[in-house]
Amino acid sequence: INAEVHGKHRRKMSLLRPHQHRRHCLRLMSTLTEVRDALREGQISATQVVQRSLDEIKRKAHLNAFVHVCENALEQAARSDVRLQSKTNRPLEGIPIAVKDNFCVKDTPTTAASDMLANFIAPYDATVVSRLSNAGAVILGKTNMDEFGMGSHSIHSRVGPVTNPFTEAPPSPRYSAGGSSGGSACAVAAGMCLGALGSDTGGSVRQPAAYTGTVGLKPSYGRVSRHGLLAYASSLDCPGVIGNTVQDVAAIYDVIAGVDQMDSTSLPVPVHPTDLQSDILKGLRVGVPKEYNLEDLPDEIVDLWQFGIEQLSLAGAEVVYVSLPTTVTALATYYILAPAEAASNLSRYDGLRFGHRTKRDAVSLHEAISMSRGEGFGSEVLRRILVGNFVLSRSAVDAYFKQAQKVRRLVCDDFSRAFQTVDVLITPTTPSAAPLLADCERMQPLQEYIGDVMTVPASLAGLPAISLPCNRFSSDLPLGLQLIGPHLSESKLLAAAHGFFQRLNNGQ
């Protein structure tokens, strides 16, 4: 809620009784930082906040954002209320956070939206989940997603697709919430929670954030621990954050970032609290990569991009046009490397050691494994396993996998050269607004993959990137702009994104 609306209600609120006053405050607040401040000041209770989230989840069940709601959510909230009353609260005390269903949450179903793991109960917390819990957050539940993170529209799920909350009530046409973290983005956008964890392999946090009008951050590879995240492509997977504002995202990021002894790829680099107060846009060097101006990019995306560039220039930023020549091959490179890693990572799910085991009679071990995997995995996962095994085969590994590794290095080199002259890059997040779910379900695989064309390059290079919503260019659906920064530049990127977010949506 903005300050003007809050001010209009201030006098009326003072006339309410305490319990009425608290309910009224709760209705007025929509961001994590607002609710956190109200909790600390005693205006509302954690139990009220979490109960509102549970009510919204139930009321908006048709969006299919959640696959599991934690039964102890209110118990967690009650413990937070004790801390809040005793003034021993932690950074995210009482804040309801949703978790994508590919992160382990102890004693909670963790299925990655796959029949292969339909009965799996996680025996431990992922590092990011334990850090959130230790910071006082209430783990609300697990959100829907594309199976094992493989998809761009959250339609490849054992429980059905996620619906964009900007869709009108049924029977109106339903729109995609993006993927693979569509459930997390939907939950935040629909007011079911105040923040959510997602995973970003090739854009799976940023793309759904753009489709749902939320903020989505993919940190640098190695900045946030992957321990407890079910692996898709290990050299690309990155835990990310979705929130309503940059401030909300920064508050969660500050808690989950940092080295972890349980993840050998996490970087031993100090994490400092994010400072969003400084006016960083003045003098900021902003790069505009010409290769992102695709030939068939819709006019509304081009206009949005130009508007963003103009807003940064008006804020005092220096706009510089740069070239990233190898990024035109990034999408093809990604769809060689990611399936190859997926084929390796998912080989453990054979029905004997892990995962679904067929109940049909098999005449051999090979047939039993084949039946189990065929029944447990969905069509998109099977497709990527087949592609991955092909590009790793003896006849194809030199021509495909090794060449893709070389191109990935060239993509990294392009970004390194660009960041010698600029501080951040600005691009569209997606090549279009959210498509209809019915169209997504009819898409050929290559059509679906094209939706990642703007987000994949930063993933290949392991760079931090953030998607910011803009409400000015599509009458019905949100659109997003992406800022990309150098490796481990989250503090500067978030500060720039905060100032840019305010200009995009407030005209300031």
N, C-alpha and C positions, 0 to 999 in steps of 0.2 A: 504494500500500500504506500502511496506517496504521502509526503508531509501535508499536502493541502487537504486530502481526504481525512487524514488523522486529526488535523486541526478542527475540521468541521464537527467532528464527533467528540472533541475533548470535553466540552461543557456538558453535553448530554451524559457522557459516561460518569461524570462526577456525581450525578444524581442517582446512580444505580446502587443497589445493595452489593456487597462484596462478591457474592457468587454470580449475580447478574452482570456485574462489571467485568468479571473474568471471562464469561462467555462472550460478551460484547467485544472485548479486546481480541479474543481468539478469531472472531469472524473478520476482524479488520486486517489481520496480519497474513502475509502470504510468503514471506521469505525466511530463510533460516536465521539470518542475523536479527531480524525483527523479533522472532519468537524467542531466540536465545536471550536477547536483552530483556524481554518481558518476563521470562522465567527467572532471571537473576534478580529482577526488581520485585518479584512476588506478585505480579499482575495476573498470572495464570499459573497453572500447575502442569507438571509433566504428564500426569494422568489425563488431564483434559486434552492436551496436545495429541497424545497418542490415541486417545479414544476418538478424537476427530478424524485422525488418519484411518483408523479401523472402520469408522462409519463411511468414509469416502470410498475405501476399497470395496465395501459391501454395496454401496449405492452405485458404483461405476464398474461393477463386475463384468458388464457387457464389453468393456474395453480389453479384458483378458490380460491385464498387465501383470498380475501375480500368479505364480504357480503354487505358492505356499505362503501362508501367514503364520508367523510364530505365535504359538499359544501363550507364551510367557511374556508377550509384549507389555501388557499392563503391569505385570510383576516387575519388569525392568523399570517401567516408569515410576512405580511406587518407590523403588530403591533410589531413583534419581530425586524424587520429591524429598526424601529424607536428607539427602546431601544438600539440596537447594535450601531447605529450611535451616540447616546447620551451617550454611555458608562454606561448605567444603566442596562446592561444585567444581567439576572439571570442564575443559574447553567446550565440549559438546553435550553437556549434561541435559538429558531429557529430550534430545532432538531425535525424531524418528527418521531412520535411514533405511532405505531399501537396498538389497544386495542382489546382483545378477546371479542367476542360478548356476553359474559355473565357478563360483567361489564357495569353498567349504565353510559351513557354519556348523559347529559342533552339535551333534544330536538332532540334526535337521536334514530333511531330504535335500540332496544335491544331485540333480539329474542332468544338468546341462540341456534340459528340454529334450532328452533322448530316451527312447525305450531301452536303450542299452544300459542305462543307469536308473531305471524306473524305481528300483528298490534300494538304492544306495543311501545310507545314512552316514553323513560325514562324522568321523571320530575325533576331529579336531577343527579348530578355527584357522582359516587363512590368516596370514599376518596382517593384512589390511583390516580384516574383520576384528581381530583381537585388539588392534590399535584403536579402532573406533569404539569398541566396548570399553577399553581402558580409559578413553577420553569421555565416557559418560553417554555416548550415543545409545539409543534404543534400536536394536536390530529388529526391524518391523517384519521382514519376510523376504522371500526369494522371488525375483521377477522373471517374467517370460523372455524368451530369446530365440534366435535361430539355433538349431541343434549344434552343440559344440562350438558356437560362434561362427558358423559357416552360412552366411547369407547377408542380404542387404535390406530386407524388409520384415524380418521377424515373422516369416510365414512358414519356415521349416521347423516347426515345433510339434512335439508330441501332444500338446494340448490345444493346438490351433493358433491362428495368427493374432498378433496384437493390433488393436485398432487405434489410429491416431485420435487423441482426445478432441481435436478440432473438428472431427466428424460430428454431424448432427445426430440426434437420437435415431435409432432404427425406425423405419426401414430406409433411411437416407443412405446414399452411397458411402461406403467406408473407405478411408484413406490409409495408406501405409504410415506406420510410426517409425520406419527406418529399421536398420539392423546392423549388427546383431543385438545391440543393447536396447531394442525397441521397448521392452517392458519397463526398464529403468527410466528411459526418457518419458514414456507415457505416464508413469507413476508420478514423476515430478511435475510434469505439465498439468496433470489433472488434479493436483493438490492432494494426492494420496500420501505423500511424504515430503520432507523438506530438503532432501538430497538423496542421491543414489550412487552406488558403485556400478560401473560398467567395465567391460574389457574392450580394448581397442587393438586390433591386429592390423587392419587396413583402413580404419575409419569408423569402426563400430561404436564409438562414443560420439564422435563429431557429426556423423551423418544423421543419426536419429535426433540429436540435439537440434540440428537445423530444421528437420521436418516437424518438430514439435514445439519450436519457439523457446527452447531452453539453452543453457550454456553448457558446453561439453568440452572438458579438458583431457587431452592425452599428454601426460608428462613425458619427459625424456626416457628412453629405454634405460632401465637400470636405476631410475630414480625412486621407483616404488616397487616393493617386493612382489614377486610372482608366486611366492610360496603359498600353496593352497588354492591356486587358480588352475583349474583343469586345462591342461595344455592343448592348444590347437597348433600354433606355429611358434616354437619356443624363442626364436630369434626376433620375433615381431610382436608377440603378445605383450600387452602393457595395461595394467589396471588404470582406469580413468574415473573421472568424477563428472556427474551431471547435477546441475542446480538451476535455480531460477535467476541468479545473478552471479557476477564474477566474485563478489564478496562471499557468497555462499560456497562457491566452488573452492575458493582459496582457503576458507575455514576448514573444509574437509581435507584438502590437499596437505595443509600444514600438519595435520594429524597423521596421515598415512605415509608420508614421504620419509625416506631415510634408509640407511643401510640395514640389512637383515642377514644374520649369520645363516639363516635357513635357505637363503637364495644366493648362490655363488655369482650370479650376474648382477646383483644389486651393488651399487657404487658407494664406496666409503667417502662420500662427500658431505660435508656439514649442510644441514637444512636450517635456514634462518626464517623466522616468521615473516610472512609476506607483508610488505608495506604498500598499501594501495592509496595512500594519501597524497604522495608527491605528484606534481603535474608533469608527467613524463612525456606527454605528447609533443610539447614544444621542443623543437630541435631533434625529435626522433627521426631517424632515417628509415623510410618505409619503401621496401622494394615491391615492384609490380612485375611479376614474371609473365612475359608475353606469351609463353607457350601454353598458359592456362586459358587463353582466349580462344577456345575451340571454335572451329568453323560453324558448327551448328548449335552454338550456345544460345538459348532463348533470350529474347530481348529483355525480359524482366530480370534475368540473372546479370546480363551485361549492365543494365541500368543500375541495379543494386550495387554492383562492384564499383561502378563509376561514382555513385553516391558516397560509398564508403571512402573512396580515395579523396573525394572533395572534402568530406568531413574531417579527415585527418589533416589535409592541407590547411583548412580553416583553423584548425587547432594549433597550427605552427609546425607541423611535421614537414620534413623535406621528402618529397616523393621522387623516387628514382626508378626508372624502368630497367629491369635486369633480364638476363637470359639464363634459362635452365635447360639446355638443349636435350639432355638425356632423359628428362622427365616424360617425354612423349612415349618412351618405351617402358615407363615404370609400371603401368597396369599389367602389361604382358609379363614382365619380370615377376611381379607379385604373384600372378596366377600360375607360375611355375614353382617358385620357391615355397609359397604357403602350402599348396597341396603336397609337395614333397615332404615337408616337415610334418604335416598332418598324417600322412600315410605311416610315417615312422612312429609318431606319438600314439596313434590310435591302434597300433598293432597289438597293444597289450590287452585290448578288449576282445578276448577270444571265447568267452563263455566258460573257460576253464579256470583261469587265474582271476580275471575281472569281468564283470558285466553279465548281461543277459545270457542264459543258456537255454538252447532250444529244448522243447519237450518232445519233439519228434524223434523217432528212432533213426539212428545213423549207423551206417555199415562200417564207417572208418572214422578215425580221429579228424582227418581232413574234412570229411563231410559234416561232422558235428560242428567244427569251427565255422565252416562256410555257412551252415544253416543259422547258427547263432548270430553271426555278424549280419547276415542278410535280413534277419528278423529284427535285430536290435538297432541297426542304423537306418536312417531315412535316406531318401533318394539323393539329396544334395551332398550328404556326407559320403555316401558310396561313390558318387561321381568324383569327388575330390580325392578320395583314396585311390581310385583307379588312375586318375591323372598323375597323382604323386608317385605311384608305383611305376608308371610308365616312364616318367622323366628321370627316375632313379635307376631304371633298368640298364643293363650293360650296353645295350644297343643305342640308348638315347641319352645317357648321363653326360657325355661329352658335348653333344649338340644342344642340349637343353639346360640341364641343371648347372653345369659348370659355366656355361655362357651367361646364364642369368646371374650367377654370383659375380661375374666380372662387371655386368651392367649395373648391378646394385652398387658396386664400388664407384662407378662413374656417376651415378645419381648422387651419392654422398659427396663426391668431389665438386659437382655442380653447386650444391648448397654451400659448401665450404667457401668456394670462390665468391658466391653472392654475398655471404655474410662478412666478407672482408670490406664491403662497401655499404652495407645496410644493416640495421638493427633487427628488423622484422620484415616478413613478407606478408602481403595481403592477397587473398584469392577468394573466390566463392567457395563455399563448403561443398555444395552439390551442384550438378549441372541442371537441376530442375527443382521445382517444388515437389512435395510428396505426391506420388501417383496413386491412383485408385487401387485398392487391394485386389479387386477383380482383375485388373490389368497385370498386377504383379504375379498373380497365380497363373497367368497365361504366358508370362515372359519366357523366352528362351534363356538359357544360362548366360550367354554372352550379353544379352540385354540387361540382365540383372547386375552383372559385374561392372558394367559401364558406370553405374551409379557411384562407384568408388574412385573414379578417375582423379578427383580433386584431392582426395585424402591419402591415397596410397603412397605418393612420393615421400611425404614426411615420415611415414611409418617405415619405409625401407631405409631411410637415413637415421632412424632412431631419434628424431627431433621432437621437441615439445610443440604442440599446436592446440589451438582453442577455437571453437566455433561460437559465434555470437549471433543472437537473433536480431532481425530487423523487421519491424511491423509496418513498414511504409510501402512495400512494393507488391504485395499480393492481397487482394481483397478478402480471400478466403483462407489461405494457408501461409504459414510462416516461411521465411527464407533465412539463410544464414551466410555470414562472412567468416572467413578463417584467417587467423593470424598464426604464422609459423615463426619460431625463434631458433637461435643456435642451440646446440646441445647444452643442457643444464642451465638454461637461461629462464627458468620458470618465474623467478621473482620479477624480472624485468618484463617478461611476456604478460604476466597477470596484471602488473601495474598499467601497462599500455592497454590491455584489454578492458580494464576497469574504466579508464577515461574514454575509450572508444565506445564502450557499451552505453555509457551515459549520453554521449552525443548521438549515437544511432537511434536511441529510443526516447530521448527527451528533447532532442534538438538543441542541446546546450554546447 
